[in-house]
Each structure stands twice: as C-alpha cells, then as structure tokens.
Amino acid sequence: MDSLSFFGHEIPIIYEMDCIVVGGGTGGATAALSALEEKISTLIVEKTISLGGTQTNSLVSPMMPTHVKIQRINQMIIERLNQENIKTVDGTTECSWFNVEALSYVLEQLITERGGEILYDAKFIDCIKEGGDITHIIVSTCSGLVAIKGKTFIDASADAILSRSAGVTVESGDKEQRNQQISFRFEMGGINIPVLRDFILSKGETFCKIEDPEFFEIAMVPGKGHFLEPLFRKGLENGDLMEEDLRYFQAFTQPGKPTVMSFNCPHIPGIVKTTDPKLRSKAVVKGREMIHRLVKFLPKYVPGFEHAFLLKEANQLGIRESWRIIGQYVLTEHDYVNRSRFEDGIARGDWYIDVHSVSKEDVNQSKFFKGEYYEIPYRSMITKEVNNLVVVGRHISCTFLMQASLRIQPTVRDMGQAAGLACALSVKESLGLNRINGAVLKKKLQLAEE
Ligand SMILES: Cc1cc2nc3c(=O)[nH]c(=O)nc-3n(C[C@H](O)[C@H](O)[C@H](O)COP(=O)(O)OP(=O)(O)OC[C@H]3O[C@@H](n4cnc5c(N)ncnc54)[C@H](O)[C@@H]3O)c2cc1C
C-alpha cells in the first residue's frame, strides 16, 4: 500500500478517488450522488456513522417550503423516501417531510447502489497541497491517521474545515462577529398526537394550517399569542421551567413515526460564537439541561403528553451558521432584494432572511411571492486559493444575512447537485474546479423553467 510522510509519521494512502466529499450531510450526500450519476469514483468522509448531517444527526426536519422547482437529485431522494412509505407531502405547505432514520438509510442506499464509497467514523483533520491543488486529505480513523488521494475535493463540512486547512479566507457572524443561535434538538415518543391536536385546535390556535392530521406542528414564542404560552408561564411560576426555556419552543410530527414529535428547541442562551470549541461544549451541557426540564414539564402540563418520554437527543448541535468562505463572488442581501440572476446561477433560493435572535439589519427583507427567486452563482462555491476545491452548504461565500436565506435544506441540496456535476466536468476535461465555466454548468443542470 502506498504511504506518505505526515509530520514524521508514515501513514497509509487508503483510497485514490476522482471526487472526495468531506462531510456526508445535506449538501455532501447530494453532491456525492450527483458525482456518482456522472460515473466518477466518489468517496464520502463522514465523522459520524450516518449520512444527512444536520438533517439527521441534528434532527432537523422538515425541509423548509420552497416554490423553486425541485431539481433532479432532490427529487430522487424524495421518491426513494416515498418508496420507503414515508409521506413527504402534507397537502397544504410546500415543505418536504421525512424522518431521520428513513433519510439516513435512503441516502446510504442511493450512494452505495451507485458504487459510492463511504468512510464513516472518519474525521478530516488536514490536507496536503501542492501549488494551488489539494493532493491528499488526512483523516483520523479507528486505525489512526490515514491519507486519501483525490482529483477533486468538495468541502461539505458546514464549518469550512477543508477550506480553512487549505488556506481559503473565511469570515464568521454578523458585523460584530456574533453568530446565530444554536439549538439542541430532541425527539419525544409516546405522545398522543390526536389528543394534543384536538386540544390545541379546540382553543382556536391557527399556527398549524395543515389539514392532514399526520402532519402537525406546535409552537410557543412569547408575546406572539400562542395558546401554549399561559401553560409555559404556569410552569415558570411553579418552578418547573426557567425563563430561558420560554425563548422559543416548536415541535413537528415525523412521518412514519406515529407517536413521535421532533423539537426545534431549546435555543441556547448566551452563546454568541459558534466557532469556539469551548463554547460549543458549554452549549451541549446547557442545552441538555434545558431538554430535560422540557421533557418533565410537557407531560405535567400539556394534554397528549401524559405518557410521553425522551426518545433521543441530537448527536450534533444545531448550528445555523459558523464560518463562511470568501470565494470568487460574495452573495449579499442585495442579491436577495434584487432577485439577482447570474450567467452561472446554478441553484435558486426563495426562503426569507431568517435570522434567529440576532437583530436584523436595514435591508428590505420582505418574503418573496410565489415564482420569485434569486440565483446562487457557481462563483460563490469556488475559491481564489485552491484550484480543485468546490464548497457546498451553509458555509458558501455569502454575507451573514444572505446565509440566513440560502442555508435551508432544499437550496443546499441543489448546490450539492451542481458541485457533483462540476467535479465530473473537472475530471473529464482535466480542468480545475475554479476554471469550470459556470454558464456551461448552469446549462447542463437544465434548471426547470419557473
Ligand atoms: C436548529 C436548526 C433548525 C433548522 N431548521 C430548518 C428547517 O426546519 N428546514 C430547513 O430546510 N432547514 C433548516 N435548517 C437549516 C439546514 O438544516 C442546514 O443549514 C443545512 O442542513 C446545512 O447543510 P450542510 O450540508 O451545509 O451541513 P450538514 O448537513 O450539517 O453537513 C455537514 C456534514 O459534515 C460532517 N463533518 C463536519 N466536520 C467533519 C470532519 N472534520 N470530518 C468529517 N465529516 C465532518 C458532519 O458530520 C455533517 O454530516 C435548520 C438548521 C438548524 C441548525
């Protein structure tokens, strides 16, 4: 087996691939599928043991509504979920639903059926560059450090980890370098959802407009008139909750899991930097305390929860935003306002600028009407520093506010499709990823007419 010297240690090169994807999450899994559809050899290096990233390991569902027409790889994943008897459409909203176990299984099957390789429990730690090219990545595995050789590399780590190690310039947070709120999501089982639904709807709560009882959502944001607020206040008065537990509460049903709801909370207070490893660890401890209070509170106060229990905690924090690369184009909120189109616009977004708990800046952030969208240029996924790198996911080149729109899952999946195709073009035409003609890429993607 070939090996290379890394800080004085001889380490084995265990793969040599056309396309290496660091991070098998929302964008990475889609990018790998796209590359495999183009018949180039592809490996995903994933630090956990399931694909889907924030969607599965952070328990984040459903996919936010979009009126942008669904692209091919996203459609393929949704169809496969349907084959697994997962209902993805609620009949009222444009959300796309899933449950986390079904999604991680479906992604893994789709990748392996196409001959894709997945290296699980494998953490990217560094890369080796020659000139402007990454030649190898160094990964920590159960057998120690290994090297992987590749022609093209996709940074889908969500924290720009490969980009940063390859010397790409990054930024983070808003003007004061504050990041968005972290959440620590969890699931409860044993909920009598029909009883809960009747209770909430009988009180005239109009938050959830979905008629199909399989899809239900509850929320409590103080001051917004939610019917659950007085119950939370009572919990506070009785010492079962703390003020911080009332910041934000939301939960969704999970198709295929009849007594289960997935909680988009707690919002963890006091952590304004997501790029500090010590603060991330503090967020875990704080978040877990908050989860355990909520899990005791709900059965005591809310009908339907009487026999409910904590089913699982996410095994990754819900990080909305950390580092962002500064690539060849920085997409801004003005592109949102202007509904900008680009010659190399390879994905489209229409979600609003959804900043959690940090003051919004003075830009016209009104939501789009159906049919309106902005484009994401390929140039915001490639860098000035590295020839054979493309970046996909929440950490592409954009401003803080713009990231709050483009980070949603359907948009990230579409970026992934473009990244995988770009790698195939790069390999087949022996052209650096940063020299691919984005207009050609756009044409090949055949984005549906809106
Ligand atoms: C709390 C919260 C709620 C949200 N709500 C919604 C919602 O309701 N609907 C919606 O559409 N969007 C929502 N979003 C946004 C959306 O889920 C994310 O922005 C999106 O999933 C990010 O995709 P990604 O590919 O960039 O990252 P991820 O999906 O997180 O993928 C990154 C992957 O990289 C892996 N990785 C990281 N570092 C390494 C390493 N060193 N080595 C190997 N692997 C590594 C991770 O394990 C992970 O699998 C929410 C986000 C959060 C945090």
The ligand as a Tripos MOL2 file, in Angstrom:
@<TRIPOS>MOLECULE
LIG
   53    58     1     0     0
SMALL
NO_CHARGES

@<TRIPOS>ATOM
      1 C1        -31.6020   24.2730   14.6010 C.3       1 LIG1
      2 C2        -31.7390   24.3630   13.1020 C.ar      1 LIG1
      3 C3        -33.0100   24.3600   12.5610 C.ar      1 LIG1
      4 C4        -33.1490   24.3970   11.1710 C.ar      1 LIG1
      5 N1        -34.4070   24.2880   10.6440 N.ar      1 LIG1
      6 C5        -34.5220   24.0350    9.3290 C.ar      1 LIG1
      7 C6        -35.7540   23.5940    8.8020 C.ar      1 LIG1
      8 O1        -36.7310   23.4280    9.5300 O.2       1 LIG1
      9 N2        -35.8090   23.3250    7.4560 N.ar      1 LIG1
     10 C7        -34.7520   23.5170    6.6150 C.ar      1 LIG1
     11 O2        -34.8880   23.3010    5.4050 O.2       1 LIG1
     12 N3        -33.5640   23.9500    7.0970 N.ar      1 LIG1
     13 C8        -33.4210   24.1530    8.4320 C.ar      1 LIG1
     14 N4        -32.1930   24.4840    8.9380 N.ar      1 LIG1
     15 C9        -31.0540   24.7190    8.0350 C.3       1 LIG1
     16 C10       -30.4620   23.4400    7.4270 C.3       1 LIG1
     17 O3        -30.8550   22.2810    8.1050 O.3       1 LIG1
     18 C11       -28.9310   23.4950    7.3580 C.3       1 LIG1
     19 O4        -28.4850   24.7800    7.0160 O.3       1 LIG1
     20 C12       -28.4040   22.5050    6.3330 C.3       1 LIG1
     21 O5        -28.9180   21.2130    6.6200 O.3       1 LIG1
     22 C13       -26.8750   22.5060    6.3300 C.3       1 LIG1
     23 O6        -26.4200   21.6030    5.3650 O.3       1 LIG1
     24 P1        -24.8530   21.4100    5.1510 P.3       1 LIG1
     25 O7        -24.6860   20.3860    4.0970 O.co2     1 LIG1
     26 O8        -24.2110   22.7360    4.9800 O.co2     1 LIG1
     27 O9        -24.3380   20.8430    6.5540 O.3       1 LIG1
     28 P2        -24.6490   19.4830    7.3020 P.3       1 LIG1
     29 O10       -25.9260   18.8730    6.8330 O.co2     1 LIG1
     30 O11       -24.5390   19.7650    8.7510 O.co2     1 LIG1
     31 O12       -23.4590   18.5270    6.8510 O.3       1 LIG1
     32 C14       -22.1490   18.6750    7.3200 C.3       1 LIG1
     33 C15       -21.5470   17.2820    7.4570 C.3       1 LIG1
     34 O13       -20.1390   17.3640    7.6100 O.3       1 LIG1
     35 C16       -19.7260   16.4330    8.5880 C.3       1 LIG1
     36 N5        -18.4410   16.8940    9.1070 N.ar      1 LIG1
     37 C17       -18.1680   18.0560    9.7400 C.ar      1 LIG1
     38 N6        -16.8640   18.1370   10.0610 N.ar      1 LIG1
     39 C18       -16.2920   16.9900    9.6070 C.ar      1 LIG1
     40 C19       -14.9730   16.4720    9.6450 C.ar      1 LIG1
     41 N7        -13.9770   17.1540   10.2270 N.pl3     1 LIG1
     42 N8        -14.7420   15.2680    9.0920 N.ar      1 LIG1
     43 C20       -15.7370   14.5540    8.5100 C.ar      1 LIG1
     44 N9        -17.0250   14.9840    8.4700 N.ar      1 LIG1
     45 C21       -17.2880   16.1860    9.0000 C.ar      1 LIG1
     46 C22       -20.8570   16.4650    9.5980 C.3       1 LIG1
     47 O14       -20.8660   15.3300   10.4310 O.3       1 LIG1
     48 C23       -22.0760   16.5360    8.6760 C.3       1 LIG1
     49 O15       -22.5110   15.2480    8.2820 O.3       1 LIG1
     50 C24       -32.0070   24.4820   10.3290 C.ar      1 LIG1
     51 C25       -30.7360   24.4910   10.8880 C.ar      1 LIG1
     52 C26       -30.5970   24.4050   12.2540 C.ar      1 LIG1
     53 C27       -29.2270   24.3340   12.8490 C.3       1 LIG1
@<TRIPOS>BOND
     1     1     2 1
     2     2     3 ar
     3     2    52 ar
     4     3     4 ar
     5     4     5 ar
     6     4    50 ar
     7     5     6 ar
     8     6     7 ar
     9     6    13 1
    10     7     8 2
    11     7     9 ar
    12     9    10 ar
    13    10    11 2
    14    10    12 ar
    15    12    13 ar
    16    13    14 ar
    17    14    15 1
    18    14    50 ar
    19    15    16 1
    20    16    17 1
    21    16    18 1
    22    18    19 1
    23    18    20 1
    24    20    21 1
    25    20    22 1
    26    22    23 1
    27    23    24 1
    28    24    25 2
    29    24    26 1
    30    24    27 1
    31    27    28 1
    32    28    29 2
    33    28    30 1
    34    28    31 1
    35    31    32 1
    36    32    33 1
    37    33    34 1
    38    33    48 1
    39    34    35 1
    40    35    36 1
    41    35    46 1
    42    36    37 ar
    43    36    45 ar
    44    37    38 ar
    45    38    39 ar
    46    39    40 ar
    47    39    45 ar
    48    40    41 1
    49    40    42 ar
    50    42    43 ar
    51    43    44 ar
    52    44    45 ar
    53    46    47 1
    54    46    48 1
    55    48    49 1
    56    50    51 ar
    57    51    52 ar
    58    52    53 1
@<TRIPOS>SUBSTRUCTURE
     1 LIG1         1 GROUP 0 **** ****
